[in-house]
Each structure stands twice: as C-alpha cells, then as structure tokens.
C-alpha cells in the first residue's frame, strides 16, 4: 500500500505512522516505511503536489520511488536511534 501525505514535521509524522498513533489509513494498512519524500518551502506547493500524486496512477508513484530509491530502503531508519 502506498500512502501520500503532507506534513510540516516529517520525522514526527513518520514516527506516528510507525507507532500507529492514529487509527486510520496508515495504521490499517501498516504504512510504516518511508521510501520517498519531497521538501517544499511553501505549504501550498506541497498540497498541490500531494493532490497531483494522489490523482496519478499507482504505477506513476512506483516509478517515482524506483527512480530515487530502487531498493525501497526505509529512508527514516537513522532518524530514531
């Protein structure tokens, strides 16, 4: 399952997903691995990109991940030592 979202604090939000703090999509489908992210200076730009990604196909999301992280490594592994 692929999850797309916007946050102002990615480290905190990923931790929340990993700990299943909120009952919802990410907890239901065990979305707990960060394989891709983009940084934006302005929240409006991030929200526009989120809408674009959510409107795209699953394959387009997979292609985006594979281009940047072909092994699908968890990019947050070193954040919580």
PDB file of N, CA, C and O in Angstrom:
ATOM      1  N   UNK A   1       0.839  -1.164   0.000  1.00  0.00           N
ATOM      2  CA  UNK A   1       0.000   0.000   0.000  1.00  0.00           C
ATOM      3  C   UNK A   1       0.891   1.235   0.000  1.00  0.00           C
ATOM      4  O   UNK A   1       1.891   1.283   0.717  1.00  0.00           O
ATOM      5  N   UNK A   2       0.539   2.212  -0.784  1.00  0.00           N
ATOM      6  CA  UNK A   2       1.293   3.463  -0.838  1.00  0.00           C
ATOM      7  C   UNK A   2       0.474   4.569  -0.194  1.00  0.00           C
ATOM      8  O   UNK A   2      -0.717   4.711  -0.469  1.00  0.00           O
ATOM      9  N   UNK A   3       1.107   5.340   0.649  1.00  0.00           N
ATOM     10  CA  UNK A   3       0.462   6.442   1.360  1.00  0.00           C
ATOM     11  C   UNK A   3       1.104   7.737   0.907  1.00  0.00           C
ATOM     12  O   UNK A   3       2.328   7.826   0.815  1.00  0.00           O
ATOM     13  N   UNK A   4       0.289   8.741   0.624  1.00  0.00           N
ATOM     14  CA  UNK A   4       0.772  10.064   0.241  1.00  0.00           C
ATOM     15  C   UNK A   4       0.171  11.070   1.209  1.00  0.00           C
ATOM     16  O   UNK A   4      -1.034  11.053   1.459  1.00  0.00           O
ATOM     17  N   UNK A   5       1.007  11.946   1.755  1.00  0.00           N
ATOM     18  CA  UNK A   5       0.500  12.946   2.686  1.00  0.00           C
ATOM     19  C   UNK A   5       1.420  14.140   2.779  1.00  0.00           C
ATOM     20  O   UNK A   5       2.529  14.134   2.247  1.00  0.00           O
ATOM     21  N   UNK A   6       0.942  15.168   3.465  1.00  0.00           N
ATOM     22  CA  UNK A   6       1.694  16.404   3.679  1.00  0.00           C
ATOM     23  C   UNK A   6       1.854  16.602   5.180  1.00  0.00           C
ATOM     24  O   UNK A   6       0.928  16.352   5.952  1.00  0.00           O
ATOM     25  N   UNK A   7       3.030  17.049   5.584  1.00  0.00           N
ATOM     26  CA  UNK A   7       3.287  17.355   6.989  1.00  0.00           C
ATOM     27  C   UNK A   7       4.323  18.465   7.087  1.00  0.00           C
ATOM     28  O   UNK A   7       5.124  18.665   6.175  1.00  0.00           O
ATOM     29  N   UNK A   8       4.297  19.180   8.198  1.00  0.00           N
ATOM     30  CA  UNK A   8       5.322  20.197   8.450  1.00  0.00           C
ATOM     31  C   UNK A   8       6.471  19.627   9.275  1.00  0.00           C
ATOM     32  O   UNK A   8       7.490  20.293   9.457  1.00  0.00           O
ATOM     33  N   UNK A   9       6.316  18.392   9.780  1.00  0.00           N
ATOM     34  CA  UNK A   9       7.351  17.748  10.590  1.00  0.00           C
ATOM     35  C   UNK A   9       7.420  16.267  10.200  1.00  0.00           C
ATOM     36  O   UNK A   9       6.760  15.421  10.804  1.00  0.00           O
ATOM     37  N   UNK A  10       8.220  15.977   9.191  1.00  0.00           N
ATOM     38  CA  UNK A  10       8.240  14.620   8.636  1.00  0.00           C
ATOM     39  C   UNK A  10       8.745  13.580   9.643  1.00  0.00           C
ATOM     40  O   UNK A  10       8.233  12.462   9.686  1.00  0.00           O
ATOM     41  N   UNK A  11       9.735  13.940  10.442  1.00  0.00           N
ATOM     42  CA  UNK A  11      10.251  12.970  11.412  1.00  0.00           C
ATOM     43  C   UNK A  11       9.171  12.587  12.423  1.00  0.00           C
ATOM     44  O   UNK A  11       9.012  11.409  12.744  1.00  0.00           O
ATOM     45  N   UNK A  12       8.441  13.560  12.918  1.00  0.00           N
ATOM     46  CA  UNK A  12       7.364  13.291  13.872  1.00  0.00           C
ATOM     47  C   UNK A  12       6.247  12.481  13.213  1.00  0.00           C
ATOM     48  O   UNK A  12       5.726  11.535  13.805  1.00  0.00           O
ATOM     49  N   UNK A  13       5.890  12.852  12.002  1.00  0.00           N
ATOM     50  CA  UNK A  13       4.781  12.173  11.321  1.00  0.00           C
ATOM     51  C   UNK A  13       5.136  10.721  11.005  1.00  0.00           C
ATOM     52  O   UNK A  13       4.294   9.838  11.173  1.00  0.00           O
ATOM     53  N   UNK A  14       6.347  10.456  10.556  1.00  0.00           N
ATOM     54  CA  UNK A  14       6.769   9.081  10.278  1.00  0.00           C
ATOM     55  C   UNK A  14       6.763   8.274  11.576  1.00  0.00           C
ATOM     56  O   UNK A  14       6.323   7.124  11.589  1.00  0.00           O
ATOM     57  N   UNK A  15       7.248   8.870  12.667  1.00  0.00           N
ATOM     58  CA  UNK A  15       7.228   8.184  13.961  1.00  0.00           C
ATOM     59  C   UNK A  15       5.790   7.821  14.335  1.00  0.00           C
ATOM     60  O   UNK A  15       5.528   6.713  14.806  1.00  0.00           O
ATOM     61  N   UNK A  16       4.860   8.755  14.125  1.00  0.00           N
ATOM     62  CA  UNK A  16       3.448   8.491  14.415  1.00  0.00           C
ATOM     63  C   UNK A  16       2.935   7.309  13.588  1.00  0.00           C
ATOM     64  O   UNK A  16       2.201   6.462  14.098  1.00  0.00           O
ATOM     65  N   UNK A  17       3.319   7.254  12.328  1.00  0.00           N
ATOM     66  CA  UNK A  17       2.914   6.122  11.485  1.00  0.00           C
ATOM     67  C   UNK A  17       3.514   4.812  12.012  1.00  0.00           C
ATOM     68  O   UNK A  17       2.823   3.797  12.099  1.00  0.00           O
ATOM     69  N   UNK A  18       4.776   4.845  12.353  1.00  0.00           N
ATOM     70  CA  UNK A  18       5.442   3.634  12.835  1.00  0.00           C
ATOM     71  C   UNK A  18       4.832   3.140  14.150  1.00  0.00           C
ATOM     72  O   UNK A  18       4.757   1.935  14.392  1.00  0.00           O
ATOM     73  N   UNK A  19       4.399   4.074  14.993  1.00  0.00           N
ATOM     74  CA  UNK A  19       3.810   3.730  16.290  1.00  0.00           C
ATOM     75  C   UNK A  19       2.292   3.525  16.214  1.00  0.00           C
ATOM     76  O   UNK A  19       1.661   3.163  17.207  1.00  0.00           O
ATOM     77  N   UNK A  20       1.719   3.756  15.046  1.00  0.00           N
ATOM     78  CA  UNK A  20       0.262   3.645  14.846  1.00  0.00           C
ATOM     79  C   UNK A  20      -0.502   4.492  15.860  1.00  0.00           C
ATOM     80  O   UNK A  20      -1.467   4.040  16.476  1.00  0.00           O
ATOM     81  N   UNK A  21      -0.043   5.732  16.016  1.00  0.00           N
ATOM     82  CA  UNK A  21      -0.636   6.661  16.971  1.00  0.00           C
ATOM     83  C   UNK A  21      -2.093   6.939  16.632  1.00  0.00           C
ATOM     84  O   UNK A  21      -2.934   7.025  17.527  1.00  0.00           O
ATOM     85  N   UNK A  22      -2.393   7.079  15.360  1.00  0.00           N
ATOM     86  CA  UNK A  22      -3.750   7.390  14.927  1.00  0.00           C
ATOM     87  C   UNK A  22      -4.353   6.194  14.206  1.00  0.00           C
ATOM     88  O   UNK A  22      -3.698   5.562  13.377  1.00  0.00           O
ATOM     89  N   UNK A  23      -5.583   5.896  14.522  1.00  0.00           N
ATOM     90  CA  UNK A  23      -6.299   4.835  13.814  1.00  0.00           C
ATOM     91  C   UNK A  23      -6.791   5.425  12.503  1.00  0.00           C
ATOM     92  O   UNK A  23      -7.594   6.358  12.506  1.00  0.00           O
ATOM     93  N   UNK A  24      -6.335   4.908  11.417  1.00  0.00           N
ATOM     94  CA  UNK A  24      -6.712   5.423  10.112  1.00  0.00           C
ATOM     95  C   UNK A  24      -6.055   4.608   9.028  1.00  0.00           C
ATOM     96  O   UNK A  24      -5.661   3.462   9.246  1.00  0.00           O
ATOM     97  N   UNK A  25      -5.938   5.203   7.857  1.00  0.00           N
ATOM     98  CA  UNK A  25      -5.413   4.534   6.679  1.00  0.00           C
ATOM     99  C   UNK A  25      -4.046   3.909   6.947  1.00  0.00           C
ATOM    100  O   UNK A  25      -3.840   2.723   6.692  1.00  0.00           O
ATOM    101  N   UNK A  26      -3.112   4.712   7.461  1.00  0.00           N
ATOM    102  CA  UNK A  26      -1.739   4.214   7.625  1.00  0.00           C
ATOM    103  C   UNK A  26      -1.651   3.101   8.659  1.00  0.00           C
ATOM    104  O   UNK A  26      -0.857   2.174   8.495  1.00  0.00           O
ATOM    105  N   UNK A  27      -2.450   3.170   9.723  1.00  0.00           N
ATOM    106  CA  UNK A  27      -2.456   2.095  10.719  1.00  0.00           C
ATOM    107  C   UNK A  27      -3.139   0.852  10.161  1.00  0.00           C
ATOM    108  O   UNK A  27      -2.661  -0.266  10.351  1.00  0.00           O
ATOM    109  N   UNK A  28      -4.249   1.052   9.477  1.00  0.00           N
ATOM    110  CA  UNK A  28      -4.996  -0.077   8.919  1.00  0.00           C
ATOM    111  C   UNK A  28      -4.151  -0.889   7.942  1.00  0.00           C
ATOM    112  O   UNK A  28      -4.192  -2.120   7.940  1.00  0.00           O
ATOM    113  N   UNK A  29      -3.388  -0.186   7.114  1.00  0.00           N
ATOM    114  CA  UNK A  29      -2.595  -0.861   6.082  1.00  0.00           C
ATOM    115  C   UNK A  29      -1.116  -0.996   6.454  1.00  0.00           C
ATOM    116  O   UNK A  29      -0.294  -1.359   5.612  1.00  0.00           O
ATOM    117  N   UNK A  30      -0.774  -0.704   7.720  1.00  0.00           N
ATOM    118  CA  UNK A  30       0.586  -0.848   8.232  1.00  0.00           C
ATOM    119  C   UNK A  30       1.614  -0.086   7.393  1.00  0.00           C
ATOM    120  O   UNK A  30       2.669  -0.618   7.048  1.00  0.00           O
ATOM    121  N   UNK A  31       1.292   1.153   7.076  1.00  0.00           N
ATOM    122  CA  UNK A  31       2.218   2.021   6.332  1.00  0.00           C
ATOM    123  C   UNK A  31       3.231   2.578   7.326  1.00  0.00           C
ATOM    124  O   UNK A  31       2.924   3.509   8.071  1.00  0.00           O
ATOM    125  N   UNK A  32       4.422   2.018   7.340  1.00  0.00           N
ATOM    126  CA  UNK A  32       5.404   2.418   8.349  1.00  0.00           C
ATOM    127  C   UNK A  32       6.820   2.517   7.800  1.00  0.00           C
ATOM    128  O   UNK A  32       7.785   2.510   8.564  1.00  0.00           O
ATOM    129  N   UNK A  33       6.946   2.606   6.510  1.00  0.00           N
ATOM    130  CA  UNK A  33       8.261   2.668   5.865  1.00  0.00           C
ATOM    131  C   UNK A  33       8.280   3.875   4.928  1.00  0.00           C
ATOM    132  O   UNK A  33       7.445   3.982   4.030  1.00  0.00           O
ATOM    133  N   UNK A  34       9.229   4.775   5.139  1.00  0.00           N
ATOM    134  CA  UNK A  34       9.361   5.962   4.296  1.00  0.00           C
ATOM    135  C   UNK A  34      10.289   5.633   3.128  1.00  0.00           C
ATOM    136  O   UNK A  34      11.486   5.424   3.324  1.00  0.00           O
ATOM    137  N   UNK A  35       9.747   5.588   1.930  1.00  0.00           N
ATOM    138  CA  UNK A  35      10.558   5.226   0.763  1.00  0.00           C
ATOM    139  C   UNK A  35      10.788   6.391  -0.186  1.00  0.00           C
ATOM    140  O   UNK A  35      11.611   6.300  -1.096  1.00  0.00           O
ATOM    141  N   UNK A  36      10.059   7.492   0.024  1.00  0.00           N
ATOM    142  CA  UNK A  36      10.210   8.654  -0.861  1.00  0.00           C
ATOM    143  C   UNK A  36       9.615   9.866  -0.162  1.00  0.00           C
ATOM    144  O   UNK A  36       8.598   9.764   0.524  1.00  0.00           O
ATOM    145  N   UNK A  37      10.253  11.005  -0.339  1.00  0.00           N
ATOM    146  CA  UNK A  37       9.654  12.257   0.125  1.00  0.00           C
ATOM    147  C   UNK A  37      10.234  13.418  -0.656  1.00  0.00           C
ATOM    148  O   UNK A  37      11.304  13.316  -1.257  1.00  0.00           O
ATOM    149  N   UNK A  38       9.511  14.519  -0.636  1.00  0.00           N
ATOM    150  CA  UNK A  38       9.939  15.754  -1.282  1.00  0.00           C
ATOM    151  C   UNK A  38       9.824  16.876  -0.260  1.00  0.00           C
ATOM    152  O   UNK A  38       8.904  16.881   0.557  1.00  0.00           O
ATOM    153  N   UNK A  39      10.751  17.827  -0.301  1.00  0.00           N
ATOM    154  CA  UNK A  39      10.722  19.008   0.565  1.00  0.00           C
ATOM    155  C   UNK A  39      10.170  20.193  -0.206  1.00  0.00           C
ATOM    156  O   UNK A  39      10.476  20.379  -1.384  1.00  0.00           O
ATOM    157  N   UNK A  40       9.359  20.989   0.462  1.00  0.00           N
ATOM    158  CA  UNK A  40       8.814  22.211  -0.134  1.00  0.00           C
ATOM    159  C   UNK A  40       8.935  23.345   0.868  1.00  0.00           C
ATOM    160  O   UNK A  40       8.766  23.147   2.070  1.00  0.00           O
ATOM    161  N   UNK A  41       9.227  24.524   0.368  1.00  0.00           N
ATOM    162  CA  UNK A  41       9.316  25.701   1.224  1.00  0.00           C
ATOM    163  C   UNK A  41       7.922  26.187   1.603  1.00  0.00           C
ATOM    164  O   UNK A  41       7.698  26.635   2.728  1.00  0.00           O
ATOM    165  N   UNK A  42       6.994  26.099   0.665  1.00  0.00           N
ATOM    166  CA  UNK A  42       5.653  26.638   0.861  1.00  0.00           C
ATOM    167  C   UNK A  42       4.626  25.517   0.922  1.00  0.00           C
ATOM    168  O   UNK A  42       4.612  24.627   0.071  1.00  0.00           O
ATOM    169  N   UNK A  43       3.770  25.568   1.932  1.00  0.00           N
ATOM    170  CA  UNK A  43       2.771  24.514   2.133  1.00  0.00           C
ATOM    171  C   UNK A  43       1.818  24.416   0.940  1.00  0.00           C
ATOM    172  O   UNK A  43       1.361  23.323   0.607  1.00  0.00           O
ATOM    173  N   UNK A  44       1.518  25.523   0.303  1.00  0.00           N
ATOM    174  CA  UNK A  44       0.622  25.482  -0.863  1.00  0.00           C
ATOM    175  C   UNK A  44       1.210  24.620  -1.977  1.00  0.00           C
ATOM    176  O   UNK A  44       0.485  23.891  -2.654  1.00  0.00           O
ATOM    177  N   UNK A  45       2.510  24.705  -2.162  1.00  0.00           N
ATOM    178  CA  UNK A  45       3.175  23.894  -3.185  1.00  0.00           C
ATOM    179  C   UNK A  45       3.139  22.412  -2.804  1.00  0.00           C
ATOM    180  O   UNK A  45       2.944  21.550  -3.661  1.00  0.00           O
ATOM    181  N   UNK A  46       3.326  22.125  -1.525  1.00  0.00           N
ATOM    182  CA  UNK A  46       3.280  20.741  -1.055  1.00  0.00           C
ATOM    183  C   UNK A  46       1.886  20.154  -1.230  1.00  0.00           C
ATOM    184  O   UNK A  46       1.746  19.004  -1.645  1.00  0.00           O
ATOM    185  N   UNK A  47       0.870  20.921  -0.924  1.00  0.00           N
ATOM    186  CA  UNK A  47      -0.510  20.450  -1.066  1.00  0.00           C
ATOM    187  C   UNK A  47      -0.850  20.223  -2.535  1.00  0.00           C
ATOM    188  O   UNK A  47      -1.515  19.244  -2.875  1.00  0.00           O
ATOM    189  N   UNK A  48      -0.401  21.112  -3.397  1.00  0.00           N
ATOM    190  CA  UNK A  48      -0.639  20.938  -4.835  1.00  0.00           C
ATOM    191  C   UNK A  48       0.037  19.667  -5.336  1.00  0.00           C
ATOM    192  O   UNK A  48      -0.544  18.928  -6.131  1.00  0.00           O
ATOM    193  N   UNK A  49       1.250  19.410  -4.881  1.00  0.00           N
ATOM    194  CA  UNK A  49       1.966  18.198  -5.285  1.00  0.00           C
ATOM    195  C   UNK A  49       1.281  16.945  -4.735  1.00  0.00           C
ATOM    196  O   UNK A  49       1.184  15.933  -5.428  1.00  0.00           O
ATOM    197  N   UNK A  50       0.811  17.015  -3.495  1.00  0.00           N
ATOM    198  CA  UNK A  50       0.083  15.888  -2.905  1.00  0.00           C
ATOM    199  C   UNK A  50      -1.136  15.550  -3.759  1.00  0.00           C
ATOM    200  O   UNK A  50      -1.385  14.381  -4.051  1.00  0.00           O
ATOM    201  N   UNK A  51      -1.888  16.559  -4.154  1.00  0.00           N
ATOM    202  CA  UNK A  51      -3.071  16.331  -4.990  1.00  0.00           C
ATOM    203  C   UNK A  51      -2.689  15.712  -6.325  1.00  0.00           C
ATOM    204  O   UNK A  51      -3.374  14.823  -6.832  1.00  0.00           O
ATOM    205  N   UNK A  52      -1.581  16.194  -6.890  1.00  0.00           N
ATOM    206  CA  UNK A  52      -1.104  15.653  -8.168  1.00  0.00           C
ATOM    207  C   UNK A  52      -0.743  14.176  -8.014  1.00  0.00           C
ATOM    208  O   UNK A  52      -1.122  13.353  -8.848  1.00  0.00           O
ATOM    209  N   UNK A  53      -0.018  13.841  -6.958  1.00  0.00           N
ATOM    210  CA  UNK A  53       0.376  12.447  -6.738  1.00  0.00           C
ATOM    211  C   UNK A  53      -0.830  11.556  -6.459  1.00  0.00           C
ATOM    212  O   UNK A  53      -0.918  10.447  -6.985  1.00  0.00           O
ATOM    213  N   UNK A  54      -1.752  12.033  -5.642  1.00  0.00           N
ATOM    214  CA  UNK A  54      -2.939  11.240  -5.324  1.00  0.00           C
ATOM    215  C   UNK A  54      -3.809  11.028  -6.555  1.00  0.00           C
ATOM    216  O   UNK A  54      -4.503  10.017  -6.661  1.00  0.00           O
ATOM    217  N   UNK A  55      -3.776  11.977  -7.483  1.00  0.00           N
ATOM    218  CA  UNK A  55      -4.561  11.856  -8.705  1.00  0.00           C
ATOM    219  C   UNK A  55      -3.905  10.980  -9.757  1.00  0.00           C
ATOM    220  O   UNK A  55      -4.543  10.596 -10.737  1.00  0.00           O
ATOM    221  N   UNK A  56      -2.645  10.668  -9.557  1.00  0.00           N
ATOM    222  CA  UNK A  56      -1.909   9.847 -10.523  1.00  0.00           C
ATOM    223  C   UNK A  56      -2.123   8.363 -10.273  1.00  0.00           C
ATOM    224  O   UNK A  56      -2.757   7.955  -9.300  1.00  0.00           O
ATOM    225  N   UNK A  57      -1.594   7.598 -11.153  1.00  0.00           N
ATOM    226  CA  UNK A  57      -1.735   6.140 -11.053  1.00  0.00           C
ATOM    227  C   UNK A  57      -0.769   5.573 -10.016  1.00  0.00           C
ATOM    228  O   UNK A  57       0.217   6.208  -9.643  1.00  0.00           O
ATOM    229  N   UNK A  58      -1.077   4.381  -9.569  1.00  0.00           N
ATOM    230  CA  UNK A  58      -0.174   3.658  -8.662  1.00  0.00           C
ATOM    231  C   UNK A  58       1.179   3.461  -9.345  1.00  0.00           C
ATOM    232  O   UNK A  58       2.225   3.616  -8.716  1.00  0.00           O
ATOM    233  N   UNK A  59       1.152   3.122 -10.625  1.00  0.00           N
ATOM    234  CA  UNK A  59       2.398   2.879 -11.352  1.00  0.00           C
ATOM    235  C   UNK A  59       3.262   4.131 -11.425  1.00  0.00           C
ATOM    236  O   UNK A  59       4.487   4.034 -11.347  1.00  0.00           O
ATOM    237  N   UNK A  60       2.657   5.295 -11.571  1.00  0.00           N
ATOM    238  CA  UNK A  60       3.452   6.526 -11.618  1.00  0.00           C
ATOM    239  C   UNK A  60       4.140   6.765 -10.268  1.00  0.00           C
ATOM    240  O   UNK A  60       5.267   7.258 -10.229  1.00  0.00           O
ATOM    241  N   UNK A  61       3.474   6.421  -9.172  1.00  0.00           N
ATOM    242  CA  UNK A  61       4.092   6.544  -7.851  1.00  0.00           C
ATOM    243  C   UNK A  61       5.240   5.540  -7.708  1.00  0.00           C
ATOM    244  O   UNK A  61       6.306   5.879  -7.195  1.00  0.00           O
ATOM    245  N   UNK A  62       5.020   4.336  -8.152  1.00  0.00           N
ATOM    246  CA  UNK A  62       6.067   3.308  -8.094  1.00  0.00           C
ATOM    247  C   UNK A  62       7.277   3.753  -8.915  1.00  0.00           C
ATOM    248  O   UNK A  62       8.415   3.620  -8.464  1.00  0.00           O
ATOM    249  N   UNK A  63       7.042   4.272 -10.098  1.00  0.00           N
ATOM    250  CA  UNK A  63       8.142   4.745 -10.950  1.00  0.00           C
ATOM    251  C   UNK A  63       8.933   5.851 -10.257  1.00  0.00           C
ATOM    252  O   UNK A  63      10.162   5.875 -10.324  1.00  0.00           O
ATOM    253  N   UNK A  64       8.232   6.760  -9.595  1.00  0.00           N
ATOM    254  CA  UNK A  64       8.891   7.850  -8.880  1.00  0.00           C
ATOM    255  C   UNK A  64       9.794   7.294  -7.774  1.00  0.00           C
ATOM    256  O   UNK A  64      10.932   7.737  -7.613  1.00  0.00           O
ATOM    257  N   UNK A  65       9.286   6.337  -7.026  1.00  0.00           N
ATOM    258  CA  UNK A  65      10.069   5.718  -5.944  1.00  0.00           C
ATOM    259  C   UNK A  65      11.274   4.972  -6.511  1.00  0.00           C
ATOM    260  O   UNK A  65      12.393   5.144  -6.028  1.00  0.00           O
ATOM    261  N   UNK A  66      11.056   4.159  -7.513  1.00  0.00           N
ATOM    262  CA  UNK A  66      12.130   3.349  -8.090  1.00  0.00           C
ATOM    263  C   UNK A  66      13.241   4.229  -8.663  1.00  0.00           C
ATOM    264  O   UNK A  66      14.416   3.873  -8.571  1.00  0.00           O
ATOM    265  N   UNK A  67      12.888   5.360  -9.246  1.00  0.00           N
ATOM    266  CA  UNK A  67      13.902   6.269  -9.797  1.00  0.00           C
ATOM    267  C   UNK A  67      14.803   6.850  -8.715  1.00  0.00           C
ATOM    268  O   UNK A  67      15.988   7.080  -8.955  1.00  0.00           O
ATOM    269  N   UNK A  68      14.255   7.089  -7.527  1.00  0.00           N
ATOM    270  CA  UNK A  68      15.021   7.713  -6.443  1.00  0.00           C
ATOM    271  C   UNK A  68      15.538   6.710  -5.411  1.00  0.00           C
ATOM    272  O   UNK A  68      16.581   6.934  -4.796  1.00  0.00           O
ATOM    273  N   UNK A  69      14.819   5.615  -5.223  1.00  0.00           N
ATOM    274  CA  UNK A  69      15.141   4.661  -4.163  1.00  0.00           C
ATOM    275  C   UNK A  69      14.844   3.242  -4.670  1.00  0.00           C
ATOM    276  O   UNK A  69      13.902   2.606  -4.198  1.00  0.00           O
ATOM    277  N   UNK A  70      15.632   2.747  -5.619  1.00  0.00           N
ATOM    278  CA  UNK A  70      15.320   1.476  -6.280  1.00  0.00           C
ATOM    279  C   UNK A  70      15.230   0.280  -5.333  1.00  0.00           C
ATOM    280  O   UNK A  70      14.533  -0.687  -5.641  1.00  0.00           O
ATOM    281  N   UNK A  71      15.904   0.317  -4.208  1.00  0.00           N
ATOM    282  CA  UNK A  71      15.854  -0.800  -3.260  1.00  0.00           C
ATOM    283  C   UNK A  71      14.686  -0.654  -2.268  1.00  0.00           C
ATOM    284  O   UNK A  71      14.468  -1.537  -1.439  1.00  0.00           O
ATOM    285  N   UNK A  72      13.957   0.425  -2.348  1.00  0.00           N
ATOM    286  CA  UNK A  72      12.843   0.703  -1.439  1.00  0.00           C
ATOM    287  C   UNK A  72      13.310   0.689   0.023  1.00  0.00           C
ATOM    288  O   UNK A  72      12.610   0.186   0.902  1.00  0.00           O
ATOM    289  N   UNK A  73      14.503   1.249   0.268  1.00  0.00           N
ATOM    290  CA  UNK A  73      15.010   1.344   1.634  1.00  0.00           C
ATOM    291  C   UNK A  73      14.165   2.303   2.449  1.00  0.00           C
ATOM    292  O   UNK A  73      13.608   3.262   1.914  1.00  0.00           O
ATOM    293  N   UNK A  74      14.071   2.043   3.744  1.00  0.00           N
ATOM    294  CA  UNK A  74      13.374   2.955   4.647  1.00  0.00           C
ATOM    295  C   UNK A  74      14.285   4.153   4.911  1.00  0.00           C
ATOM    296  O   UNK A  74      15.301   4.026   5.594  1.00  0.00           O
ATOM    297  N   UNK A  75      13.923   5.301   4.377  1.00  0.00           N
ATOM    298  CA  UNK A  75      14.764   6.494   4.466  1.00  0.00           C
ATOM    299  C   UNK A  75      14.797   7.089   5.867  1.00  0.00           C
ATOM    300  O   UNK A  75      15.598   7.981   6.147  1.00  0.00           O
ATOM    301  N   UNK A  76      13.938   6.603   6.738  1.00  0.00           N
ATOM    302  CA  UNK A  76      13.903   7.126   8.110  1.00  0.00           C
ATOM    303  C   UNK A  76      14.656   6.229   9.095  1.00  0.00           C
ATOM    304  O   UNK A  76      14.603   6.481  10.299  1.00  0.00           O
ATOM    305  N   UNK A  77      15.335   5.222   8.637  1.00  0.00           N
ATOM    306  CA  UNK A  77      16.000   4.251   9.532  1.00  0.00           C
ATOM    307  C   UNK A  77      16.929   4.907  10.552  1.00  0.00           C
ATOM    308  O   UNK A  77      16.972   4.474  11.703  1.00  0.00           O
ATOM    309  N   UNK A  78      17.658   5.918  10.166  1.00  0.00           N
ATOM    310  CA  UNK A  78      18.642   6.521  11.076  1.00  0.00           C
ATOM    311  C   UNK A  78      18.054   7.650  11.934  1.00  0.00           C
ATOM    312  O   UNK A  78      18.780   8.247  12.728  1.00  0.00           O
ATOM    313  N   UNK A  79      16.794   7.946  11.797  1.00  0.00           N
ATOM    314  CA  UNK A  79      16.196   9.074  12.499  1.00  0.00           C
ATOM    315  C   UNK A  79      15.910   8.814  13.967  1.00  0.00           C
ATOM    316  O   UNK A  79      15.845   9.760  14.751  1.00  0.00           O
ATOM    317  N   UNK A  80      15.740   7.578  14.355  1.00  0.00           N
ATOM    318  CA  UNK A  80      15.229   7.277  15.687  1.00  0.00           C
ATOM    319  C   UNK A  80      16.198   6.442  16.522  1.00  0.00           C
ATOM    320  O   UNK A  80      15.777   5.550  17.259  1.00  0.00           O
ATOM    321  N   UNK A  81      17.475   6.727  16.407  1.00  0.00           N
ATOM    322  CA  UNK A  81      18.484   5.986  17.178  1.00  0.00           C
ATOM    323  C   UNK A  81      18.440   6.342  18.635  1.00  0.00           C
ATOM    324  O   UNK A  81      19.221   5.810  19.424  1.00  0.00           O
TER     325      UNK A  81
END
